[in-house]
Amino acid sequence: MSSTTPTNPPHTPDAQEARPARRSVVVCIWRVVSGAWMGVSLLLALAVAYGILTVVEHLSAPKSILPDVGSIYAHWTVITLTFALCANLLFATVRIPVRWDRAGAWCSHLGLMFLAVGSIVFWQTRTEGQCFIPRERDGGWPVVRHFFQSTDNVACHVYDTALMRSPSPLPPTVQTVFESPTGVEPVDIDVDIDVPASAAPEGVSIKATKIYPRTELRQQWLNDAAGITPAVEVQFSHGRETARTIMCQSYEDTYRLDLHECIVVFQASEAMSREEIDRKNASREPTTRPSREFFVIHYTGRGCPVLVTGSASGKLQRREFAPGQSVSTAKGDHATSIKLIRTLDHARRGISLEAPSGTMRDRASAAVELAITSGSWKVNRIVPYGAYLSGRPTTIHLPSGRGIYVAFSHRWMELPEPIRITRHEFKTAPASRMPEDYICDMEIGRGVQIRKKTLKLNFPVSVGRYRLHQSTWQPKEETPSDYNDPSSIILGVADRPGIWLIFVGSIAVCLGFPYAFYVKPLILKSRAGGAS
């Protein structure tokens, strides 16, 4: 009779025995991600990341532009490490028992998390800019509704020439925002520029084709088919002063010149005939109040220009004005002469580009090339960069006779409420010319909701979510007396997103650390004494 010996089957762990093993792996991972060593490692990684990014930013950034601290805080490595550190602090905080003696640790950890998240929100979503306020011709200050955002992106503004006659120094505009290259070499782009219907009713299209981040701009006059109106180049001598300029009726700053004792005007039209002038002189009564003499240059783009002069007594004279010819007047204390240098049948004022020396990029010397099309008519224009819509933009004259203005600057953003300077004051230290304060009394709002505020150095004024502060005070001349009569004032504009997170985090940290180091030992000592 054979006996069988039972064999024990191989030991197979059941589900209940396997669960503790899996739980131990989870616990290990939990202890690692919420441990102090992980927090210290992340802090060291953040320090290394800040150091490397600062060096790279310093070496790669243009030397003419201050380093942008915000770009370091907004880098993806910093954001990733910061949120990893916040997760580590959160996990470590959850492990801390909820007791009064541990309140300092809870408060400190939560405060650090608020600080980290608030800083990321601040640097990622903040808005900074400058509000340019030019002085009006009557000496007052205009109502300002916009500011220019300080950013690497740039904007191309297009608006109607007819709107420049309005009282506002900054007429309504259509702007197209696009990225600016970070290098110094020209970059080909293909950006369609928005054109307002009022500015180009015949259907004009504008395309940005190239950006020049680093260039020297020089104004020049061209005589080509793209020009619409004729012009003349003349040389003036007035007393001891001599100047050479282009006169063209299409540009407000080139068709009239006011001198001390005479006026020079250019008109792209036919001049009066000799017979008409003789009839006017015969019928004109002698004036008892002598006026300034004048020169009127008439040129229609064909033949030689005609010069019509008027004496102080009102008598007119007509003569041909050939290139190289000079006409002068002996009247007055300062003799004036005008010499014709050349004629331009199709005058166009443009900008030439020259590569500057060195490799530094200066935003003030940037430019954008535009291709303007209207039907079969097409022309390219170079538009220089200006931080603000100030001065004279580039004028585009269309074949129909209409014109549009194009400017290349910072992005134009709207203020929550309009502002206007009502009084300005420049203060110096007692018995000194050292600047002490720049003061602006302002009106903020519209209608019956206008409120009055005073803006000083280190005393900003809030307008909606933005805070305005003194930035630049531009006098007419660089003398202390002219600081009381500035030609323009630039206010800094900035918001502070996430600032409440930073405030709460700072207060929590300031309360948590003293609590942990001073209050917690007292609580533990009290408990130990009660237990004994």
SULWOVEN-V504302 format. One record per backbone hydrogen bond with DSSP energy under -1.0 kcal/mol. NH is the residue of the N-H (numbers start at 1). CO is the residue of the C=O. If there is no record, write none. Layout:
((NH:CO) (NH:CO))
This chain:
((18:14) (19:15) (22:18) (23:19) (24:20) (25:21) (26:22) (27:23) (28:24) (29:25) (30:26) (31:27) (32:28) (33:29) (34:30) (35:32) (39:35) (40:36) (41:37) (42:38) (43:39) (44:40) (45:41) (46:42) (47:43) (48:44) (49:45) (50:46) (51:47) (52:48) (53:49) (54:50) (55:51) (56:52) (57:53) (58:54) (59:55) (60:56) (61:57) (65:62) (72:69) (73:69) (74:70) (75:72) (79:75) (80:76) (81:77) (82:78) (83:79) (84:80) (85:81) (86:82) (87:83) (88:84) (89:85) (90:86) (91:87) (92:88) (93:89) (94:90) (95:91) (99:97) (102:99) (103:100) (106:102) (107:103) (108:104) (109:105) (110:106) (111:107) (112:108) (113:109) (114:110) (115:111) (116:112) (117:113) (118:114) (119:115) (120:116) (121:117) (122:118) (123:119) (124:120) (125:121) (126:122) (129:493) (130:148) (131:491) (133:489) (135:487) (136:140) (139:136) (144:419) (147:413) (148:130) (149:411) (150:128) (154:178) (155:409) (156:176) (157:407) (158:174) (159:405) (161:403) (164:161) (165:162) (166:163) (174:158) (176:156) (178:154) (187:211) (189:209) (191:208) (193:206) (200:196) (203:200) (205:373) (207:371) (208:191) (209:369) (210:369) (211:187) (212:367) (216:354) (218:352) (220:350) (222:348) (224:346) (227:224) (231:344) (232:247) (233:342) (234:245) (235:339) (236:243) (237:337) (238:241) (239:335) (241:238) (243:236) (245:234) (247:232) (251:248) (254:251) (257:264) (259:262) (263:293) (264:257) (265:295) (266:255) (267:297) (269:267) (277:273) (278:274) (279:275) (280:276) (281:277) (282:278) (283:279) (284:280) (291:312) (293:261) (294:310) (295:263) (296:308) (297:265) (298:306) (299:267) (306:298) (307:319) (308:296) (309:317) (310:294) (311:315) (314:311) (317:309) (319:307) (321:305) (324:340) (325:322) (327:338) (329:336) (337:237) (338:327) (339:235) (340:325) (341:233) (342:233) (344:231) (347:229) (348:222) (350:220) (352:218) (354:216) (365:362) (366:363) (367:212) (368:383) (369:210) (370:381) (371:207) (372:379) (373:205) (374:377) (377:374) (379:372) (381:370) (383:368) (385:366) (386:408) (390:388) (394:406) (396:404) (398:402) (401:398) (404:396) (405:159) (406:394) (407:157) (409:155) (410:387) (413:147) (415:145) (419:144) (420:443) (422:441) (423:441) (425:439) (427:437) (429:434) (432:429) (436:427) (437:427) (439:425) (440:455) (441:423) (442:453) (443:420) (444:451) (445:418) (449:446) (451:444) (453:442) (455:440) (456:459) (459:456) (461:468) (463:466) (466:463) (467:494) (468:461) (469:492) (471:490) (472:490) (474:488) (479:477) (482:479) (485:482) (487:474) (488:474) (489:133) (490:472) (491:131) (492:469) (493:129) (494:467) (495:127) (499:496) (502:498) (503:499) (504:500) (505:501) (506:502) (507:503) (508:504) (509:505) (510:506) (511:507) (512:508) (513:509) (515:511) (516:512) (517:513) (518:514) (520:515) (523:519) (524:520) (525:521) (526:522) (527:523) (528:524) (529:525) (530:526) (531:527) (532:528))
